């Protein structure tokens, strides 16, 4: 795991891991949506109470989601 | 639509609508996760730049998600 907690790279790694773990039962997008919900739910329950930091984490997760989604799309185009 | 934009009730109504729209192709949870991602992605792209207001909306969506999930669970228990 990337030690830079809640960075874009940290979330990308986590997303890839989840996709791999669930590849037999869910599509990558289903897995990513589920992870996205779980993580944001946890982030906003977190008692850090610094709105700026919460938004930073959420934005990083969102960026990671979009980057991984773009990677998947590209891979699928190569395969077809 | 409830006129109280981005309230818990507003999001609950939207979630129910999405679930109904997609009931032939996706499970309620898949639909909710997809909606959750789409809405949060939009909320954080929004140029309102008031972190407090962003967090309020995200928390309301999260609360609505949990309430609708609990409703679905209860309905499923009644059916079985």
Backbone of each chain as nested JSON, in Angstrom:
{
  "chains": [
    {"id": "A", "residues": [
      {"number": 1, "name": "UNK", "atoms": {"N": [0.853, -1.207, 0.0], "CA": [0.0, 0.0, 0.0], "C": [0.884, 1.252, 0.0]}},
      {"number": 2, "name": "UNK", "atoms": {"N": [0.524, 2.169, -0.811], "CA": [1.201, 3.458, -0.822], "C": [1.03, 4.113, 0.548]}},
      {"number": 3, "name": "UNK", "atoms": {"N": [2.114, 4.632, 1.084], "CA": [2.038, 5.168, 2.443], "C": [1.403, 6.561, 2.483]}},
      {"number": 4, "name": "UNK", "atoms": {"N": [1.29, 7.186, 1.31], "CA": [0.682, 8.513, 1.254], "C": [-0.841, 8.367, 1.365]}},
      {"number": 5, "name": "UNK", "atoms": {"N": [-1.291, 8.301, 2.596], "CA": [-2.684, 7.961, 2.875], "C": [-3.674, 8.93, 2.217]}},
      {"number": 6, "name": "UNK", "atoms": {"N": [-4.678, 8.335, 1.58], "CA": [-5.756, 9.097, 0.942], "C": [-5.313, 9.953, -0.246]}},
      {"number": 7, "name": "UNK", "atoms": {"N": [-4.143, 9.637, -0.812], "CA": [-3.737, 10.303, -2.051], "C": [-4.449, 9.627, -3.226]}},
      {"number": 8, "name": "UNK", "atoms": {"N": [-4.335, 10.236, -4.407], "CA": [-4.927, 9.625, -5.596], "C": [-4.327, 8.24, -5.831]}},
      {"number": 9, "name": "UNK", "atoms": {"N": [-2.997, 8.115, -5.712], "CA": [-2.344, 6.823, -5.942], "C": [-2.789, 5.769, -4.929]}},
      {"number": 10, "name": "UNK", "atoms": {"N": [-2.956, 6.193, -3.702], "CA": [-3.449, 5.285, -2.654], "C": [-4.81, 4.713, -3.059]}},
      {"number": 11, "name": "UNK", "atoms": {"N": [-5.709, 5.578, -3.516], "CA": [-7.049, 5.114, -3.892], "C": [-7.009, 4.275, -5.166]}},
      {"number": 12, "name": "UNK", "atoms": {"N": [-6.12, 4.62, -6.099], "CA": [-6.028, 3.819, -7.324], "C": [-5.596, 2.39, -7.007]}},
      {"number": 13, "name": "UNK", "atoms": {"N": [-4.623, 2.29, -6.132], "CA": [-4.156, 0.965, -5.72], "C": [-5.293, 0.179, -5.071]}},
      {"number": 14, "name": "UNK", "atoms": {"N": [-6.006, 0.848, -4.189], "CA": [-7.118, 0.188, -3.488], "C": [-8.207, -0.239, -4.471]}},
      {"number": 15, "name": "UNK", "atoms": {"N": [-8.507, 0.607, -5.442], "CA": [-9.533, 0.272, -6.436], "C": [-9.118, -0.944, -7.256]}},
      {"number": 16, "name": "UNK", "atoms": {"N": [-7.857, -0.952, -7.697], "CA": [-7.362, -2.1, -8.468], "C": [-7.448, -3.394, -7.666]}},
      {"number": 17, "name": "UNK", "atoms": {"N": [-7.102, -3.298, -6.411], "CA": [-7.153, -4.464, -5.528], "C": [-8.584, -4.99, -5.395]}},
      {"number": 18, "name": "UNK", "atoms": {"N": [-9.512, -4.075, -5.182], "CA": [-10.914, -4.469, -5.034], "C": [-11.452, -5.101, -6.322]}},
      {"number": 19, "name": "UNK", "atoms": {"N": [-11.109, -4.502, -7.457], "CA": [-11.584, -5.026, -8.744], "C": [-11.106, -6.466, -8.927]}},
      {"number": 20, "name": "UNK", "atoms": {"N": [-9.841, -6.694, -8.611], "CA": [-9.249, -8.02, -8.752], "C": [-9.942, -9.033, -7.833]}},
      {"number": 21, "name": "UNK", "atoms": {"N": [-10.156, -8.598, -6.613], "CA": [-10.799, -9.459, -5.603], "C": [-12.201, -9.9, -6.016]}},
      {"number": 22, "name": "UNK", "atoms": {"N": [-12.899, -9.018, -6.731], "CA": [-14.313, -9.263, -7.046], "C": [-14.558, -9.641, -8.498]}},
      {"number": 23, "name": "UNK", "atoms": {"N": [-13.484, -9.884, -9.255], "CA": [-13.675, -10.004, -10.704], "C": [-14.57, -11.178, -11.121]}},
      {"number": 24, "name": "UNK", "atoms": {"N": [-14.699, -12.17, -10.242], "CA": [-15.553, -13.305, -10.592], "C": [-17.035, -13.017, -10.39]}},
      {"number": 25, "name": "UNK", "atoms": {"N": [-17.337, -12.06, -9.543], "CA": [-18.75, -11.814, -9.222], "C": [-19.318, -10.481, -9.689]}},
      {"number": 26, "name": "UNK", "atoms": {"N": [-18.441, -9.472, -9.786], "CA": [-18.957, -8.157, -10.164], "C": [-18.144, -7.55, -11.306]}},
      {"number": 27, "name": "UNK", "atoms": {"N": [-18.784, -6.693, -12.073], "CA": [-18.046, -5.949, -13.085], "C": [-17.153, -4.933, -12.374]}},
      {"number": 28, "name": "UNK", "atoms": {"N": [-16.086, -4.47, -13.054], "CA": [-15.222, -3.461, -12.425], "C": [-16.001, -2.231, -11.948]}},
      {"number": 29, "name": "UNK", "atoms": {"N": [-16.953, -1.788, -12.748], "CA": [-17.71, -0.581, -12.361], "C": [-18.568, -0.854, -11.119]}},
      {"number": 30, "name": "UNK", "atoms": {"N": [-19.183, -2.007, -11.056], "CA": [-19.967, -2.35, -9.854], "C": [-19.081, -2.349, -8.618]}},
      {"number": 31, "name": "UNK", "atoms": {"N": [-17.905, -2.941, -8.754], "CA": [-16.97, -2.974, -7.629], "C": [-16.521, -1.575, -7.248]}},
      {"number": 32, "name": "UNK", "atoms": {"N": [-16.213, -0.767, -8.248], "CA": [-15.749, 0.593, -7.958], "C": [-16.838, 1.419, -7.292]}},
      {"number": 33, "name": "UNK", "atoms": {"N": [-18.083, 1.277, -7.773], "CA": [-19.181, 2.033, -7.159], "C": [-19.395, 1.629, -5.712]}},
      {"number": 34, "name": "UNK", "atoms": {"N": [-19.279, 0.343, -5.466], "CA": [-19.466, -0.158, -4.11], "C": [-18.352, 0.355, -3.185]}},
      {"number": 35, "name": "UNK", "atoms": {"N": [-17.124, 0.303, -3.674], "CA": [-15.987, 0.802, -2.89], "C": [-16.128, 2.305, -2.638]}},
      {"number": 36, "name": "UNK", "atoms": {"N": [-16.5, 3.013, -3.674], "CA": [-16.684, 4.474, -3.592], "C": [-17.679, 4.819, -2.477]}},
      {"number": 37, "name": "UNK", "atoms": {"N": [-18.804, 4.139, -2.492], "CA": [-19.804, 4.375, -1.444], "C": [-19.241, 4.086, -0.054]}},
      {"number": 38, "name": "UNK", "atoms": {"N": [-18.613, 2.932, 0.086], "CA": [-18.108, 2.525, 1.399], "C": [-17.085, 3.512, 1.939]}},
      {"number": 39, "name": "UNK", "atoms": {"N": [-16.18, 3.935, 1.076], "CA": [-15.108, 4.82, 1.536], "C": [-15.638, 6.215, 1.863]}},
      {"number": 40, "name": "UNK", "atoms": {"N": [-16.483, 6.739, 1.014], "CA": [-16.986, 8.09, 1.298], "C": [-17.836, 8.09, 2.557]}},
      {"number": 41, "name": "UNK", "atoms": {"N": [-18.614, 7.045, 2.713], "CA": [-19.397, 6.896, 3.936], "C": [-18.484, 6.933, 5.168]}},
      {"number": 42, "name": "UNK", "atoms": {"N": [-17.389, 6.225, 5.09], "CA": [-16.437, 6.208, 6.213], "C": [-15.769, 7.572, 6.399]}},
      {"number": 43, "name": "UNK", "atoms": {"N": [-15.383, 8.191, 5.294], "CA": [-14.702, 9.492, 5.375], "C": [-15.585, 10.522, 6.078]}},
      {"number": 44, "name": "UNK", "atoms": {"N": [-16.867, 10.549, 5.701], "CA": [-17.708, 11.601, 6.287], "C": [-18.163, 11.273, 7.703]}},
      {"number": 45, "name": "UNK", "atoms": {"N": [-18.041, 10.006, 8.102], "CA": [-18.333, 9.682, 9.509], "C": [-17.131, 9.996, 10.397]}},
      {"number": 46, "name": "UNK", "atoms": {"N": [-15.993, 10.127, 9.759], "CA": [-14.756, 10.343, 10.495], "C": [-14.84, 11.633, 11.315]}},
      {"number": 47, "name": "UNK", "atoms": {"N": [-14.443, 11.528, 12.548], "CA": [-14.583, 12.693, 13.448], "C": [-13.409, 13.669, 13.316]}},
      {"number": 48, "name": "UNK", "atoms": {"N": [-12.832, 13.777, 12.117], "CA": [-11.755, 14.752, 12.02], "C": [-12.299, 16.18, 11.979]}},
      {"number": 49, "name": "UNK", "atoms": {"N": [-13.552, 16.283, 11.478], "CA": [-14.214, 17.599, 11.51], "C": [-13.433, 18.732, 10.854]}},
      {"number": 50, "name": "UNK", "atoms": {"N": [-12.602, 18.366, 9.913], "CA": [-11.978, 19.427, 9.118], "C": [-12.531, 19.275, 7.719]}},
      {"number": 51, "name": "UNK", "atoms": {"N": [-13.452, 20.118, 7.391], "CA": [-14.14, 19.966, 6.111], "C": [-13.181, 19.98, 4.93]}},
      {"number": 52, "name": "UNK", "atoms": {"N": [-12.155, 20.8, 5.029], "CA": [-11.212, 20.889, 3.93], "C": [-10.532, 19.538, 3.676]}},
      {"number": 53, "name": "UNK", "atoms": {"N": [-10.131, 18.889, 4.752], "CA": [-9.463, 17.587, 4.632], "C": [-10.437, 16.513, 4.109]}},
      {"number": 54, "name": "UNK", "atoms": {"N": [-11.668, 16.554, 4.563], "CA": [-12.67, 15.598, 4.054], "C": [-12.835, 15.764, 2.545]}},
      {"number": 55, "name": "UNK", "atoms": {"N": [-12.948, 17.005, 2.114], "CA": [-13.15, 17.267, 0.677], "C": [-11.926, 16.843, -0.12]}},
      {"number": 56, "name": "UNK", "atoms": {"N": [-10.76, 17.064, 0.422], "CA": [-9.534, 16.648, -0.264], "C": [-9.545, 15.133, -0.502]}},
      {"number": 57, "name": "UNK", "atoms": {"N": [-9.883, 14.377, 0.516], "CA": [-9.913, 12.909, 0.379], "C": [-10.956, 12.466, -0.637]}},
      {"number": 58, "name": "UNK", "atoms": {"N": [-12.122, 13.079, -0.555], "CA": [-13.195, 12.707, -1.479], "C": [-12.795, 13.043, -2.922]}},
      {"number": 59, "name": "UNK", "atoms": {"N": [-12.2, 14.196, -3.109], "CA": [-11.744, 14.565, -4.463], "C": [-10.678, 13.589, -4.971]}},
      {"number": 60, "name": "UNK", "atoms": {"N": [-9.777, 13.179, -4.099], "CA": [-8.743, 12.225, -4.511], "C": [-9.357, 10.885, -4.903]}},
      {"number": 61, "name": "UNK", "atoms": {"N": [-10.322, 10.436, -4.122], "CA": [-10.992, 9.18, -4.472], "C": [-11.685, 9.331, -5.821]}},
      {"number": 62, "name": "UNK", "atoms": {"N": [-12.33, 10.455, -6.023], "CA": [-13.056, 10.672, -7.27], "C": [-12.103, 10.698, -8.467]}},
      {"number": 63, "name": "UNK", "atoms": {"N": [-10.969, 11.346, -8.302], "CA": [-9.962, 11.379, -9.369], "C": [-9.454, 9.971, -9.658]}},
      {"number": 64, "name": "UNK", "atoms": {"N": [-9.167, 9.222, -8.606], "CA": [-8.69, 7.844, -8.769], "C": [-9.723, 7.01, -9.52]}},
      {"number": 65, "name": "UNK", "atoms": {"N": [-10.984, 7.157, -9.14], "CA": [-12.079, 6.431, -9.792], "C": [-12.067, 6.713, -11.301]}},
      {"number": 66, "name": "UNK", "atoms": {"N": [-11.99, 7.986, -11.636], "CA": [-12.024, 8.351, -13.06], "C": [-10.807, 7.83, -13.819]}},
      {"number": 67, "name": "UNK", "atoms": {"N": [-9.647, 7.843, -13.174], "CA": [-8.443, 7.351, -13.838], "C": [-8.505, 5.841, -14.062]}},
      {"number": 68, "name": "UNK", "atoms": {"N": [-8.958, 5.122, -13.043], "CA": [-9.059, 3.662, -13.193], "C": [-10.116, 3.316, -14.24]}},
      {"number": 69, "name": "UNK", "atoms": {"N": [-11.21, 4.053, -14.234], "CA": [-12.26, 3.822, -15.227], "C": [-11.718, 4.024, -16.653]}},
      {"number": 70, "name": "UNK", "atoms": {"N": [-10.929, 5.071, -16.834], "CA": [-10.334, 5.339, -18.143], "C": [-9.374, 4.216, -18.545]}},
      {"number": 71, "name": "UNK", "atoms": {"N": [-8.597, 3.721, -17.588], "CA": [-7.679, 2.591, -17.861], "C": [-8.472, 1.368, -18.342]}},
      {"number": 72, "name": "UNK", "atoms": {"N": [-9.558, 1.065, -17.623], "CA": [-10.368, -0.111, -17.963], "C": [-10.932, 0.024, -19.373]}},
      {"number": 73, "name": "UNK", "atoms": {"N": [-11.415, 1.204, -19.679], "CA": [-11.996, 1.472, -20.988], "C": [-10.955, 1.239, -22.091]}},
      {"number": 74, "name": "UNK", "atoms": {"N": [-9.746, 1.714, -21.831], "CA": [-8.675, 1.56, -22.802], "C": [-8.32, 0.089, -23.003]}},
      {"number": 75, "name": "UNK", "atoms": {"N": [-8.249, -0.654, -21.888], "CA": [-7.944, -2.087, -21.973], "C": [-9.011, -2.814, -22.779]}},
      {"number": 76, "name": "UNK", "atoms": {"N": [-10.268, -2.442, -22.553], "CA": [-11.357, -3.115, -23.26], "C": [-11.292, -2.833, -24.755]}},
      {"number": 77, "name": "UNK", "atoms": {"N": [-10.863, -1.615, -25.124], "CA": [-10.75, -1.273, -26.54], "C": [-9.615, -2.066, -27.201]}},
      {"number": 78, "name": "UNK", "atoms": {"N": [-8.541, -2.311, -26.444], "CA": [-7.426, -3.097, -26.974], "C": [-7.889, -4.527, -27.228]}},
      {"number": 79, "name": "UNK", "atoms": {"N": [-8.697, -5.057, -26.315], "CA": [-9.153, -6.443, -26.446], "C": [-10.127, -6.664, -27.6]}},
      {"number": 80, "name": "UNK", "atoms": {"N": [-10.89, -5.611, -27.966], "CA": [-11.887, -5.793, -29.02], "C": [-11.328, -5.465, -30.406]}}
    ]},
    {"id": "B", "residues": [
      {"number": 1, "name": "UNK", "atoms": {"N": [-40.859, 16.204, -7.183], "CA": [-39.597, 16.292, -6.427], "C": [-39.762, 17.245, -5.233]}},
      {"number": 2, "name": "UNK", "atoms": {"N": [-39.235, 16.837, -4.141], "CA": [-39.212, 17.701, -2.961], "C": [-38.421, 18.968, -3.293]}},
      {"number": 3, "name": "UNK", "atoms": {"N": [-38.968, 20.097, -2.947], "CA": [-38.316, 21.353, -3.324], "C": [-37.118, 21.669, -2.425]}},
      {"number": 4, "name": "UNK", "atoms": {"N": [-37.008, 20.967, -1.298], "CA": [-35.891, 21.211, -0.391], "C": [-34.639, 20.527, -0.946]}},
      {"number": 5, "name": "UNK", "atoms": {"N": [-33.982, 21.234, -1.846], "CA": [-32.878, 20.659, -2.622], "C": [-31.757, 20.098, -1.737]}},
      {"number": 6, "name": "UNK", "atoms": {"N": [-31.351, 18.899, -2.064], "CA": [-30.233, 18.234, -1.394], "C": [-30.5, 17.886, 0.071]}},
      {"number": 7, "name": "UNK", "atoms": {"N": [-31.778, 17.837, 0.44], "CA": [-32.134, 17.353, 1.784], "C": [-32.126, 15.827, 1.772]}},
      {"number": 8, "name": "UNK", "atoms": {"N": [-32.242, 15.232, 2.94], "CA": [-32.321, 13.772, 3.02], "C": [-33.527, 13.265, 2.229]}},
      {"number": 9, "name": "UNK", "atoms": {"N": [-34.682, 13.921, 2.402], "CA": [-35.89, 13.474, 1.703], "C": [-35.75, 13.6, 0.181]}},
      {"number": 10, "name": "UNK", "atoms": {"N": [-35.103, 14.65, -0.226], "CA": [-34.843, 14.847, -1.655], "C": [-34.057, 13.662, -2.216]}},
      {"number": 11, "name": "UNK", "atoms": {"N": [-33.006, 13.272, -1.506], "CA": [-32.173, 12.159, -1.986], "C": [-32.906, 10.817, -1.89]}},
      {"number": 12, "name": "UNK", "atoms": {"N": [-33.733, 10.667, -0.858], "CA": [-34.485, 9.412, -0.738], "C": [-35.434, 9.245, -1.93]}},
      {"number": 13, "name": "UNK", "atoms": {"N": [-36.098, 10.325, -2.265], "CA": [-37.012, 10.29, -3.412], "C": [-36.246, 9.934, -4.685]}},
      {"number": 14, "name": "UNK", "atoms": {"N": [-35.095, 10.572, -4.857], "CA": [-34.287, 10.317, -6.054], "C": [-33.801, 8.866, -6.088]}},
      {"number": 15, "name": "UNK", "atoms": {"N": [-33.389, 8.341, -4.94], "CA": [-32.916, 6.951, -4.884], "C": [-34.053, 5.982, -5.253]}},
      {"number": 16, "name": "UNK", "atoms": {"N": [-35.233, 6.217, -4.671], "CA": [-36.373, 5.349, -4.985], "C": [-36.698, 5.374, -6.482]}},
      {"number": 17, "name": "UNK", "atoms": {"N": [-36.628, 6.555, -7.053], "CA": [-36.92, 6.718, -8.479], "C": [-35.907, 5.931, -9.317]}},
      {"number": 18, "name": "UNK", "atoms": {"N": [-34.633, 6.05, -8.978], "CA": [-33.577, 5.35, -9.713], "C": [-33.731, 3.835, -9.599]}},
      {"number": 19, "name": "UNK", "atoms": {"N": [-34.033, 3.382, -8.385], "CA": [-34.192, 1.935, -8.165], "C": [-35.314, 1.398, -9.059]}},
      {"number": 20, "name": "UNK", "atoms": {"N": [-36.412, 2.126, -9.085], "CA": [-37.57, 1.722, -9.884], "C": [-37.21, 1.682, -11.377]}},
      {"number": 21, "name": "UNK", "atoms": {"N": [-36.518, 2.717, -11.814], "CA": [-36.129, 2.833, -13.226], "C": [-35.239, 1.676, -13.679]}},
      {"number": 22, "name": "UNK", "atoms": {"N": [-34.403, 1.179, -12.749], "CA": [-33.402, 0.169, -13.116], "C": [-33.722, -1.233, -12.622]}},
      {"number": 23, "name": "UNK", "atoms": {"N": [-34.933, -1.428, -12.104], "CA": [-35.2, -2.692, -11.396], "C": [-35.075, -3.935, -12.289]}},
      {"number": 24, "name": "UNK", "atoms": {"N": [-35.214, -3.737, -13.605], "CA": [-35.096, -4.896, -14.499], "C": [-33.646, -5.293, -14.769]}},
      {"number": 25, "name": "UNK", "atoms": {"N": [-32.732, -4.363, -14.591], "CA": [-31.336, -4.664, -14.946], "C": [-30.349, -4.701, -13.782]}},
      {"number": 26, "name": "UNK", "atoms": {"N": [-30.652, -3.941, -12.722], "CA": [-29.707, -3.9, -11.609], "C": [-30.406, -4.148, -10.274]}},
      {"number": 27, "name": "UNK", "atoms": {"N": [-29.662, -4.66, -9.322], "CA": [-30.196, -4.803, -7.971], "C": [-30.313, -3.391, -7.374]}},
      {"number": 28, "name": "UNK", "atoms": {"N": [-31.186, -3.234, -6.363], "CA": [-31.298, -1.911, -5.722], "C": [-29.949, -1.384, -5.239]}},
      {"number": 29, "name": "UNK", "atoms": {"N": [-29.118, -2.232, -4.676], "CA": [-27.828, -1.765, -4.155], "C": [-26.913, -1.314, -5.296]}},
      {"number": 30, "name": "UNK", "atoms": {"N": [-26.903, -2.044, -6.382], "CA": [-26.096, -1.622, -7.543], "C": [-26.547, -0.254, -8.048]}},
      {"number": 31, "name": "UNK", "atoms": {"N": [-27.848, -0.084, -8.126], "CA": [-28.387, 1.202, -8.58], "C": [-28.02, 2.31, -7.603]}},
      {"number": 32, "name": "UNK", "atoms": {"N": [-28.159, 2.038, -6.313], "CA": [-27.846, 3.059, -5.303], "C": [-26.373, 3.427, -5.32]}},
      {"number": 33, "name": "UNK", "atoms": {"N": [-25.508, 2.446, -5.474], "CA": [-24.068, 2.731, -5.517], "C": [-23.707, 3.582, -6.728]}},
      {"number": 34, "name": "UNK", "atoms": {"N": [-24.34, 3.259, -7.84], "CA": [-24.077, 4.003, -9.061], "C": [-24.559, 5.453, -8.915]}},
      {"number": 35, "name": "UNK", "atoms": {"N": [-25.756, 5.618, -8.37], "CA": [-26.306, 6.966, -8.149], "C": [-25.42, 7.748, -7.17]}},
      {"number": 36, "name": "UNK", "atoms": {"N": [-25.027, 7.083, -6.115], "CA": [-24.178, 7.707, -5.08], "C": [-22.894, 8.257, -5.713]}},
      {"number": 37, "name": "UNK", "atoms": {"N": [-22.264, 7.42, -6.52], "CA": [-21.037, 7.873, -7.182], "C": [-21.305, 9.085, -8.071]}},
      {"number": 38, "name": "UNK", "atoms": {"N": [-22.333, 8.984, -8.896], "CA": [-22.626, 10.054, -9.847], "C": [-22.91, 11.373, -9.136]}},
      {"number": 39, "name": "UNK", "atoms": {"N": [-23.697, 11.308, -8.078], "CA": [-24.099, 12.538, -7.397], "C": [-22.926, 13.153, -6.634]}},
      {"number": 40, "name": "UNK", "atoms": {"N": [-22.162, 12.342, -5.946], "CA": [-21.037, 12.911, -5.189], "C": [-20.004, 13.495, -6.141]}},
      {"number": 41, "name": "UNK", "atoms": {"N": [-19.781, 12.804, -7.235], "CA": [-18.874, 13.312, -8.256], "C": [-19.33, 14.704, -8.718]}},
      {"number": 42, "name": "UNK", "atoms": {"N": [-20.61, 14.855, -8.937], "CA": [-21.142, 16.148, -9.367], "C": [-21.037, 17.188, -8.251]}},
      {"number": 43, "name": "UNK", "atoms": {"N": [-21.356, 16.782, -7.031], "CA": [-21.324, 17.718, -5.898], "C": [-19.923, 18.296, -5.728]}},
      {"number": 44, "name": "UNK", "atoms": {"N": [-18.914, 17.446, -5.803], "CA": [-17.567, 17.96, -5.541], "C": [-16.963, 18.707, -6.731]}},
      {"number": 45, "name": "UNK", "atoms": {"N": [-17.568, 18.521, -7.926], "CA": [-17.117, 19.33, -9.071], "C": [-17.757, 20.708, -9.033]}},
      {"number": 46, "name": "UNK", "atoms": {"N": [-18.835, 20.818, -8.266], "CA": [-19.602, 22.049, -8.206], "C": [-18.721, 23.183, -7.702]}},
      {"number": 47, "name": "UNK", "atoms": {"N": [-18.808, 24.292, -8.41], "CA": [-17.93, 25.426, -8.058], "C": [-18.502, 26.281, -6.929]}},
      {"number": 48, "name": "UNK", "atoms": {"N": [-19.24, 25.657, -6.006], "CA": [-19.742, 26.5, -4.922], "C": [-18.633, 26.83, -3.932]}},
      {"number": 49, "name": "UNK", "atoms": {"N": [-17.634, 25.933, -3.871], "CA": [-16.464, 26.216, -3.04], "C": [-16.768, 26.548, -1.584]}},
      {"number": 50, "name": "UNK", "atoms": {"N": [-17.879, 26.031, -1.12], "CA": [-18.137, 26.164, 0.31], "C": [-18.085, 24.764, 0.871]}},
      {"number": 51, "name": "UNK", "atoms": {"N": [-16.981, 24.444, 1.493], "CA": [-16.792, 23.069, 1.936], "C": [-17.897, 22.603, 2.882]}},
      {"number": 52, "name": "UNK", "atoms": {"N": [-18.36, 23.5, 3.713], "CA": [-19.405, 23.112, 4.656], "C": [-20.658, 22.654, 3.921]}},
      {"number": 53, "name": "UNK", "atoms": {"N": [-21.033, 23.395, 2.889], "CA": [-22.232, 23.053, 2.127], "C": [-22.034, 21.74, 1.351]}},
      {"number": 54, "name": "UNK", "atoms": {"N": [-20.844, 21.539, 0.816], "CA": [-20.563, 20.265, 0.122], "C": [-20.735, 19.094, 1.079]}},
      {"number": 55, "name": "UNK", "atoms": {"N": [-20.158, 19.243, 2.265], "CA": [-20.227, 18.161, 3.252], "C": [-21.676, 17.918, 3.689]}},
      {"number": 56, "name": "UNK", "atoms": {"N": [-22.433, 18.997, 3.841], "CA": [-23.839, 18.841, 4.229], "C": [-24.585, 17.992, 3.183]}},
      {"number": 57, "name": "UNK", "atoms": {"N": [-24.374, 18.293, 1.913], "CA": [-25.056, 17.542, 0.852], "C": [-24.632, 16.077, 0.839]}},
      {"number": 58, "name": "UNK", "atoms": {"N": [-23.341, 15.865, 0.984], "CA": [-22.832, 14.49, 0.961], "C": [-23.381, 13.702, 2.152]}},
      {"number": 59, "name": "UNK", "atoms": {"N": [-23.408, 14.337, 3.304], "CA": [-23.957, 13.655, 4.489], "C": [-25.432, 13.333, 4.295]}},
      {"number": 60, "name": "UNK", "atoms": {"N": [-26.183, 14.247, 3.69], "CA": [-27.604, 13.988, 3.459], "C": [-27.798, 12.819, 2.492]}},
      {"number": 61, "name": "UNK", "atoms": {"N": [-26.983, 12.788, 1.442], "CA": [-27.076, 11.662, 0.505], "C": [-26.742, 10.36, 1.231]}},
      {"number": 62, "name": "UNK", "atoms": {"N": [-25.736, 10.4, 2.058], "CA": [-25.338, 9.193, 2.767], "C": [-26.439, 8.716, 3.722]}},
      {"number": 63, "name": "UNK", "atoms": {"N": [-27.046, 9.647, 4.416], "CA": [-28.154, 9.293, 5.312], "C": [-29.313, 8.692, 4.52]}},
      {"number": 64, "name": "UNK", "atoms": {"N": [-29.647, 9.32, 3.391], "CA": [-30.735, 8.817, 2.544], "C": [-30.425, 7.402, 2.064]}},
      {"number": 65, "name": "UNK", "atoms": {"N": [-29.178, 7.176, 1.652], "CA": [-28.747, 5.846, 1.193], "C": [-29.004, 4.809, 2.283]}},
      {"number": 66, "name": "UNK", "atoms": {"N": [-28.564, 5.137, 3.491], "CA": [-28.722, 4.178, 4.588], "C": [-30.182, 3.918, 4.929]}},
      {"number": 67, "name": "UNK", "atoms": {"N": [-30.992, 4.956, 4.854], "CA": [-32.413, 4.779, 5.166], "C": [-33.113, 3.929, 4.115]}},
      {"number": 68, "name": "UNK", "atoms": {"N": [-32.807, 4.199, 2.848], "CA": [-33.435, 3.409, 1.781], "C": [-32.947, 1.958, 1.849]}},
      {"number": 69, "name": "UNK", "atoms": {"N": [-31.667, 1.781, 2.158], "CA": [-31.132, 0.418, 2.289], "C": [-31.858, -0.341, 3.403]}},
      {"number": 70, "name": "UNK", "atoms": {"N": [-32.099, 0.335, 4.516], "CA": [-32.806, -0.295, 5.633], "C": [-34.24, -0.657, 5.248]}},
      {"number": 71, "name": "UNK", "atoms": {"N": [-34.895, 0.225, 4.499], "CA": [-36.259, -0.054, 4.01], "C": [-36.272, -1.313, 3.147]}},
      {"number": 72, "name": "UNK", "atoms": {"N": [-35.309, -1.388, 2.218], "CA": [-35.241, -2.528, 1.297], "C": [-35.042, -3.824, 2.076]}},
      {"number": 73, "name": "UNK", "atoms": {"N": [-34.161, -3.759, 3.056], "CA": [-33.875, -4.937, 3.874], "C": [-35.141, -5.414, 4.593]}},
      {"number": 74, "name": "UNK", "atoms": {"N": [-35.885, -4.457, 5.111], "CA": [-37.112, -4.78, 5.825], "C": [-38.141, -5.407, 4.888]}},
      {"number": 75, "name": "UNK", "atoms": {"N": [-38.269, -4.84, 3.682], "CA": [-39.208, -5.385, 2.699], "C": [-38.836, -6.816, 2.33]}},
      {"number": 76, "name": "UNK", "atoms": {"N": [-37.527, -7.042, 2.173], "CA": [-37.08, -8.386, 1.791], "C": [-37.386, -9.391, 2.894]}},
      {"number": 77, "name": "UNK", "atoms": {"N": [-37.263, -8.96, 4.165], "CA": [-37.565, -9.855, 5.278], "C": [-39.048, -10.191, 5.331]}},
      {"number": 78, "name": "UNK", "atoms": {"N": [-39.897, -9.199, 4.991], "CA": [-41.344, -9.435, 4.969], "C": [-41.688, -10.469, 3.897]}},
      {"number": 79, "name": "UNK", "atoms": {"N": [-41.011, -10.366, 2.737], "CA": [-41.299, -11.265, 1.619], "C": [-40.857, -12.708, 1.877]}},
      {"number": 80, "name": "UNK", "atoms": {"N": [-39.842, -12.88, 2.713], "CA": [-39.333, -14.233, 2.938], "C": [-39.999, -14.928, 4.132]}}
    ]}
  ]
}
